[in-house]
Amino acid sequence: MSLHSPALTRRLLHVIALLCLAAVGIALISQHVFDMAPCAWCVFQRLIYIGIALVCWLGLSLGRMRPVLARAAAACAALLAVGGVLAAWYQYDVAAQMFSCAQTFADRFMVQSGLDAGLPWIFGIYATCMDARVDLLGVEYALWSLALFVVLAVLGAAAALDRR
């Protein structure tokens, strides 16, 4: 048995993590440079992206000792991405139609975790979901996020199933 995880799995885990960090970077630029205030579901999705990136890099580190751990991390990343799909869909289809997304799952989670107060520059909630509806190239941010989460889920599944 090889001491290293398959090359394709390693590359895909890196790509997934970098795409996640790029998504968070774009969100932060949108917020801090273009004054697009995020809602609870926006910052919750940022947390999911960061979680996916961390899982991928943890899988890469542990995968050097046991290659199966890299594939397990990829599967976990794919599952987190499915959660991201659900969060983005909920934001687009339900929360964005509400006058306030206060007391929704994302709002309660972010506030109770202390992330919104502890790291307000990244997880601060500054708008309602209805007010946070913003288009990028004619498509709502939530739909861009949903599409990226789908891509991440597919890449994660591909990395998890790679047995070369």
Backbone as CSV, one residue per row, in Angstrom:
resi,resn,N_x,N_y,N_z,CA_x,CA_y,CA_z,C_x,C_y,C_z
1,MET,0.847,-1.178,0.000,0.000,0.000,0.000,0.897,1.247,0.000
2,SER,0.533,2.220,-0.771,1.295,3.464,-0.895,1.182,4.295,0.380
3,LEU,2.242,5.053,0.691,2.218,5.938,1.846,1.572,7.278,1.520
4,HIS,1.274,7.528,0.272,0.692,8.803,-0.142,-0.669,8.568,-0.778
5,SER,-1.559,9.548,-0.574,-2.859,9.456,-1.209,-2.679,9.646,-2.707
6,PRO,-3.622,9.176,-3.490,-3.507,9.311,-4.945,-3.360,10.771,-5.361
7,ALA,-2.622,10.977,-6.425,-2.346,12.339,-6.904,-3.626,13.092,-7.251
8,LEU,-4.582,12.417,-7.881,-5.828,13.095,-8.251,-6.573,13.569,-7.003
9,THR,-6.648,12.740,-5.992,-7.329,13.126,-4.755,-6.651,14.330,-4.131
10,ARG,-5.316,14.317,-4.083,-4.577,15.449,-3.510,-4.865,16.729,-4.281
11,ARG,-4.798,16.647,-5.603,-5.050,17.847,-6.418,-6.470,18.363,-6.219
12,LEU,-7.431,17.446,-6.209,-8.818,17.876,-6.042,-9.049,18.505,-4.668
13,LEU,-8.433,17.952,-3.638,-8.589,18.551,-2.309,-8.009,19.969,-2.276
14,HIS,-6.866,20.160,-2.916,-6.293,21.515,-2.999,-7.214,22.449,-3.781
15,VAL,-7.722,21.997,-4.911,-8.607,22.823,-5.737,-9.862,23.208,-4.958
16,ILE,-10.451,22.238,-4.280,-11.657,22.514,-3.487,-11.372,23.579,-2.433
17,ALA,-10.271,23.401,-1.689,-9.927,24.357,-0.634,-9.679,25.747,-1.210
18,LEU,-8.979,25.819,-2.322,-8.691,27.128,-2.926,-9.953,27.794,-3.460
19,LEU,-10.861,27.019,-4.037,-12.133,27.585,-4.500,-12.931,28.147,-3.320
20,CYS,-12.904,27.432,-2.207,-13.613,27.912,-1.008,-13.032,29.225,-0.510
21,LEU,-11.710,29.292,-0.438,-11.084,30.531,0.028,-11.309,31.673,-0.957
22,ALA,-11.344,31.366,-2.242,-11.643,32.395,-3.239,-13.066,32.922,-3.050
23,ALA,-14.009,32.028,-2.773,-15.392,32.450,-2.547,-15.495,33.377,-1.344
24,VAL,-14.815,33.018,-0.258,-14.839,33.871,0.936,-14.142,35.196,0.643
25,GLY,-13.050,35.154,-0.097,-12.345,36.379,-0.471,-13.218,37.311,-1.291
26,ILE,-13.934,36.763,-2.249,-14.838,37.576,-3.072,-15.946,38.170,-2.206
27,ALA,-16.469,37.369,-1.278,-17.516,37.875,-0.381,-16.986,39.016,0.480
28,LEU,-15.763,38.875,0.972,-15.188,39.930,1.811,-14.891,41.196,1.009
29,ILE,-14.429,41.035,-0.211,-14.220,42.207,-1.077,-15.552,42.886,-1.361
30,SER,-16.561,42.091,-1.654,-17.895,42.654,-1.898,-18.391,43.431,-0.686
31,GLN,-18.131,42.891,0.507,-18.593,43.542,1.725,-17.781,44.783,2.053
32,HIS,-16.475,44.646,2.086,-15.641,45.734,2.609,-15.232,46.770,1.574
33,VAL,-15.237,46.415,0.301,-14.869,47.376,-0.740,-16.109,47.962,-1.402
34,PHE,-17.112,47.117,-1.659,-18.306,47.566,-2.377,-19.521,47.754,-1.469
35,ASP,-19.318,47.706,-0.155,-20.374,47.964,0.833,-21.623,47.108,0.654
36,MET,-21.450,45.834,0.354,-22.572,44.898,0.257,-22.691,44.174,1.595
37,ALA,-23.630,44.614,2.409,-23.779,44.072,3.758,-24.324,42.642,3.709
38,PRO,-23.695,41.718,4.467,-24.149,40.323,4.452,-25.265,40.059,5.464
39,CYS,-26.065,39.062,5.142,-27.118,38.602,6.041,-26.625,37.357,6.791
40,ALA,-27.460,36.831,7.642,-27.083,35.647,8.432,-26.759,34.456,7.542
41,TRP,-27.540,34.256,6.487,-27.299,33.108,5.610,-26.033,33.313,4.791
42,CYS,-25.702,34.552,4.464,-24.444,34.835,3.753,-23.246,34.413,4.595
43,VAL,-23.225,34.860,5.844,-22.074,34.562,6.692,-22.059,33.093,7.108
44,PHE,-23.213,32.470,7.192,-23.258,31.029,7.475,-22.604,30.251,6.332
45,GLN,-22.861,30.681,5.099,-22.224,30.022,3.960,-20.715,30.261,3.957
46,ARG,-20.278,31.429,4.403,-18.834,31.673,4.533,-18.229,30.649,5.488
47,LEU,-18.925,30.395,6.591,-18.448,29.418,7.558,-18.356,28.030,6.926
48,ILE,-19.325,27.667,6.121,-19.286,26.365,5.448,-18.099,26.297,4.494
49,TYR,-17.869,27.361,3.726,-16.714,27.375,2.819,-15.403,27.198,3.597
50,ILE,-15.261,27.908,4.696,-14.045,27.794,5.500,-13.924,26.391,6.078
51,GLY,-15.041,25.835,6.531,-15.036,24.473,7.051,-14.604,23.459,6.000
52,ILE,-15.092,23.617,4.786,-14.698,22.711,3.705,-13.197,22.818,3.445
53,ALA,-12.690,24.039,3.380,-11.255,24.227,3.128,-10.424,23.566,4.227
54,LEU,-10.821,23.755,5.478,-10.079,23.155,6.586,-10.128,21.632,6.538
55,VAL,-11.286,21.082,6.225,-11.418,19.623,6.112,-10.514,19.094,5.001
56,CYS,-10.472,19.804,3.884,-9.624,19.372,2.764,-8.153,19.382,3.154
57,TRP,-7.710,20.446,3.791,-6.291,20.527,4.160,-5.939,19.571,5.294
58,LEU,-6.874,19.323,6.187,-6.648,18.311,7.213,-6.530,16.931,6.555
59,GLY,-7.402,16.671,5.590,-7.344,15.404,4.859,-6.042,15.233,4.108
60,LEU,-5.525,16.321,3.545,-4.233,16.237,2.858,-3.113,15.897,3.839
61,SER,-3.137,16.517,5.000,-2.097,16.259,5.999,-2.170,14.825,6.514
62,LEU,-3.371,14.411,6.904,-3.525,13.053,7.434,-3.399,11.994,6.344
63,GLY,-3.726,12.372,5.113,-3.657,11.439,3.992,-2.246,11.008,3.665
64,ARG,-1.264,11.748,4.128,0.131,11.340,3.911,0.451,10.085,4.708
65,MET,-0.200,9.951,5.866,0.021,8.763,6.694,-0.870,7.609,6.254
66,ARG,-2.128,7.938,5.991,-3.099,6.920,5.574,-3.920,7.489,4.428
67,PRO,-3.674,7.028,3.209,-4.369,7.574,2.033,-5.893,7.554,2.135
68,VAL,-6.430,6.605,2.853,-7.885,6.532,2.977,-8.435,7.774,3.690
69,LEU,-7.633,8.414,4.525,-8.090,9.611,5.239,-8.283,10.795,4.287
70,ALA,-7.498,10.848,3.230,-7.693,11.909,2.235,-9.032,11.714,1.530
71,ARG,-9.346,10.471,1.206,-10.639,10.201,0.559,-11.798,10.449,1.521
72,ALA,-11.597,10.123,2.792,-12.637,10.392,3.797,-12.868,11.896,3.936
73,ALA,-11.788,12.668,3.918,-11.927,14.129,3.991,-12.669,14.653,2.764
74,ALA,-12.384,14.077,1.606,-13.080,14.491,0.387,-14.571,14.195,0.491
75,ALA,-14.909,13.039,1.048,-16.324,12.702,1.238,-16.987,13.665,2.218
76,CYS,-16.271,14.006,3.272,-16.788,14.966,4.250,-16.979,16.338,3.599
77,ALA,-16.020,16.739,2.780,-16.129,18.015,2.067,-17.346,18.012,1.144
78,ALA,-17.575,16.888,0.477,-18.741,16.782,-0.410,-20.035,16.915,0.385
79,LEU,-20.082,16.291,1.559,-21.284,16.398,2.399,-21.491,17.823,2.912
80,LEU,-20.402,18.477,3.311,-20.512,19.879,3.717,-20.995,20.746,2.555
81,ALA,-20.520,20.446,1.357,-20.953,21.198,0.177,-22.444,20.997,-0.087
82,VAL,-22.942,19.800,0.156,-24.391,19.564,0.029,-25.137,20.423,1.046
83,GLY,-24.598,20.514,2.258,-25.178,21.426,3.256,-25.147,22.864,2.770
84,GLY,-24.076,23.241,2.082,-23.977,24.576,1.504,-25.022,24.806,0.422
85,VAL,-25.275,23.782,-0.382,-26.324,23.876,-1.409,-27.655,24.171,-0.739
86,LEU,-27.938,23.438,0.331,-29.208,23.641,1.042,-29.290,25.042,1.654
87,ALA,-28.176,25.514,2.222,-28.163,26.857,2.818,-28.372,27.922,1.749
88,ALA,-27.686,27.792,0.624,-27.827,28.780,-0.458,-29.234,28.738,-1.046
89,TRP,-29.769,27.548,-1.212,-31.139,27.435,-1.732,-32.122,28.081,-0.763
90,TYR,-31.959,27.814,0.536,-32.857,28.397,1.519,-32.759,29.919,1.501
91,GLN,-31.537,30.420,1.408,-31.368,31.876,1.359,-32.089,32.461,0.152
92,TYR,-31.913,31.840,-0.995,-32.496,32.363,-2.232,-34.014,32.214,-2.247
93,ASP,-34.509,31.054,-1.872,-35.920,30.734,-2.066,-36.813,31.136,-0.897
94,VAL,-36.267,31.131,0.316,-37.099,31.394,1.489,-36.680,32.682,2.197
95,ALA,-35.454,32.717,2.697,-35.021,33.832,3.542,-35.044,35.172,2.812
96,ALA,-34.707,35.182,1.541,-34.680,36.437,0.788,-36.076,37.019,0.579
97,GLN,-37.097,36.231,0.833,-38.470,36.709,0.708,-39.015,37.231,2.037
98,MET,-38.239,37.037,3.106,-38.674,37.432,4.445,-38.178,38.846,4.762
99,PHE,-38.960,39.593,5.516,-38.527,40.931,5.921,-37.346,40.846,6.880
100,SER,-37.279,39.781,7.645,-36.175,39.594,8.581,-35.811,38.123,8.624
101,CYS,-34.515,37.859,8.616,-34.085,36.463,8.778,-33.599,36.226,10.197
102,ALA,-33.970,37.147,11.105,-33.651,36.962,12.514,-34.378,35.722,13.021
103,GLN,-33.701,35.004,13.870,-34.213,33.788,14.486,-34.350,32.614,13.512
104,THR,-33.812,32.734,12.312,-33.705,31.552,11.454,-32.509,30.756,11.953
105,PHE,-32.335,29.548,11.446,-31.239,28.697,11.903,-29.890,29.396,11.776
106,ALA,-29.622,30.005,10.628,-28.315,30.643,10.404,-28.080,31.769,11.403
107,ASP,-29.078,32.585,11.643,-28.943,33.692,12.586,-28.669,33.170,13.992
108,ARG,-29.448,32.207,14.434,-29.252,31.649,15.774,-27.883,30.995,15.900
109,PHE,-27.478,30.238,14.890,-26.191,29.546,14.940,-25.029,30.531,15.018
110,MET,-25.041,31.535,14.167,-23.935,32.488,14.127,-23.863,33.295,15.427
111,VAL,-25.007,33.679,15.975,-25.016,34.456,17.214,-24.616,33.574,18.397
112,GLN,-25.197,32.375,18.506,-24.889,31.502,19.641,-23.446,31.002,19.609
113,SER,-22.870,30.871,18.424,-21.473,30.437,18.332,-20.513,31.552,18.748
114,GLY,-20.999,32.788,18.725,-20.159,33.931,19.068,-19.298,34.418,17.915
115,LEU,-19.421,33.796,16.756,-18.598,34.188,15.617,-18.928,35.584,15.111
116,ASP,-20.204,35.944,15.150,-20.584,37.269,14.649,-19.966,38.375,15.495
117,ALA,-19.856,38.174,16.791,-19.256,39.184,17.672,-17.738,39.033,17.733
118,GLY,-17.253,37.798,17.671,-15.822,37.554,17.791,-15.024,37.906,16.552
119,LEU,-15.601,37.685,15.397,-14.952,37.987,14.120,-15.921,38.744,13.219
120,PRO,-16.298,39.953,13.619,-17.333,40.672,12.864,-16.913,41.043,11.450
121,TRP,-15.639,41.187,11.167,-15.198,41.556,9.821,-15.462,40.443,8.814
122,ILE,-15.637,39.212,9.302,-15.934,38.108,8.386,-17.317,37.509,8.634
123,PHE,-17.762,37.470,9.918,-19.027,36.807,10.243,-20.088,37.749,10.803
124,GLY,-19.853,39.047,10.763,-20.850,39.985,11.254,-22.088,40.003,10.363
125,ILE,-23.244,40.051,10.983,-24.530,40.080,10.264,-24.987,41.532,10.233
126,TYR,-25.024,42.119,9.031,-25.305,43.554,8.917,-26.537,43.878,8.066
127,ALA,-27.239,42.865,7.597,-28.414,43.133,6.755,-29.433,42.019,6.942
128,THR,-30.660,42.318,6.578,-31.665,41.268,6.507,-31.442,40.506,5.203
129,CYS,-32.012,39.339,5.122,-31.842,38.544,3.903,-32.464,39.238,2.691
130,MET,-33.570,39.919,2.927,-34.210,40.631,1.820,-33.325,41.778,1.339
131,ASP,-32.702,42.487,2.271,-31.829,43.602,1.909,-30.515,43.137,1.292
132,ALA,-30.097,41.916,1.618,-28.816,41.401,1.132,-28.916,40.790,-0.265
133,ARG,-30.076,40.810,-0.872,-30.215,40.287,-2.231,-29.452,41.191,-3.190
134,VAL,-28.378,40.655,-3.738,-27.512,41.429,-4.621,-27.186,40.582,-5.837
135,ASP,-27.155,41.228,-6.992,-26.801,40.536,-8.232,-25.332,40.746,-8.561
136,LEU,-24.739,39.721,-9.122,-23.400,39.798,-9.681,-23.512,39.276,-11.103
137,LEU,-23.270,40.140,-12.074,-23.425,39.800,-13.490,-24.839,39.311,-13.799
138,GLY,-25.829,39.928,-13.144,-27.221,39.611,-13.406,-27.754,38.382,-12.692
139,VAL,-26.932,37.755,-11.836,-27.348,36.558,-11.102,-27.161,36.838,-9.611
140,GLU,-28.155,36.474,-8.803,-28.061,36.718,-7.364,-26.882,35.970,-6.756
141,TYR,-26.255,36.607,-5.798,-25.120,36.005,-5.085,-25.463,34.615,-4.561
142,ALA,-26.650,34.450,-4.008,-27.034,33.150,-3.444,-26.988,32.058,-4.504
143,LEU,-27.359,32.391,-5.733,-27.309,31.390,-6.813,-25.879,31.088,-7.231
144,TRP,-25.004,32.107,-7.222,-23.583,31.850,-7.494,-23.034,30.902,-6.432
145,SER,-23.390,31.169,-5.193,-22.921,30.325,-4.102,-23.461,28.907,-4.252
146,LEU,-24.734,28.791,-4.572,-25.333,27.476,-4.774,-24.587,26.718,-5.873
147,ALA,-24.301,27.381,-6.980,-23.597,26.731,-8.094,-22.199,26.288,-7.665
148,LEU,-21.507,27.131,-6.908,-20.170,26.743,-6.451,-20.249,25.561,-5.496
149,PHE,-21.223,25.547,-4.617,-21.364,24.402,-3.717,-21.637,23.108,-4.504
150,VAL,-22.400,23.198,-5.578,-22.628,22.016,-6.415,-21.302,21.540,-7.013
151,VAL,-20.513,22.470,-7.539,-19.199,22.124,-8.100,-18.327,21.477,-7.033
152,LEU,-18.317,22.048,-5.838,-17.511,21.501,-4.752,-17.972,20.101,-4.363
153,ALA,-19.278,19.876,-4.347,-19.800,18.544,-4.021,-19.363,17.520,-5.063
154,VAL,-19.420,17.895,-6.325,-18.999,16.985,-7.392,-17.502,16.694,-7.293
155,LEU,-16.707,17.741,-7.084,-15.257,17.543,-6.951,-14.929,16.693,-5.720
156,GLY,-15.623,16.942,-4.625,-15.405,16.151,-3.420,-15.760,14.688,-3.633
157,ALA,-16.874,14.452,-4.302,-17.265,13.066,-4.584,-16.248,12.394,-5.500
158,ALA,-15.760,13.126,-6.500,-14.753,12.563,-7.408,-13.481,12.211,-6.646
159,ALA,-13.063,13.095,-5.734,-11.853,12.824,-4.947,-12.078,11.647,-3.996
160,ALA,-13.260,11.556,-3.419,-13.551,10.477,-2.483,-13.585,9.122,-3.188
161,LEU,-14.042,9.113,-4.415,-14.178,7.849,-5.146,-12.930,7.453,-5.911
162,ASP,-11.922,8.322,-5.967,-10.685,8.011,-6.685,-9.923,6.916,-5.945
163,ARG,-9.630,5.848,-6.629,-8.920,4.723,-6.001,-7.641,4.380,-6.740
164,ARG,-7.191,5.287,-7.596,-5.955,4.991,-8.336,-4.753,5.001,-7.455
